[in-house]
């Protein structure tokens, strides 16, 4: 289950998600783990095998992803809204 918390700027409410929940959604969306060094690199390939999107993720597992980091990964790297993320997390793609 997700926890609700104050994101700070403007008092907007954002759920707290774990790194493992991010990995679950990445896998369900077709990303594969390309490498695991300082950070994990997850890639989504296009039909020609070229990298379409790439996500950098910490090696942490159970801890909550900081709100700013989550927003960056979701919006800038994955191109998703929080609603789309929650649907994928609940397996309703």
Secondary structure, DSSP 8 states (H G I E B T S, - for coil): --EEEE-SGGG-EEEE-BHHHHHHHHHHTT-EEEEESSSEEEEEE-TTS-EEEEEEE-S--SSB--HHHHHHIIIIII---HHHHHHHHTT--
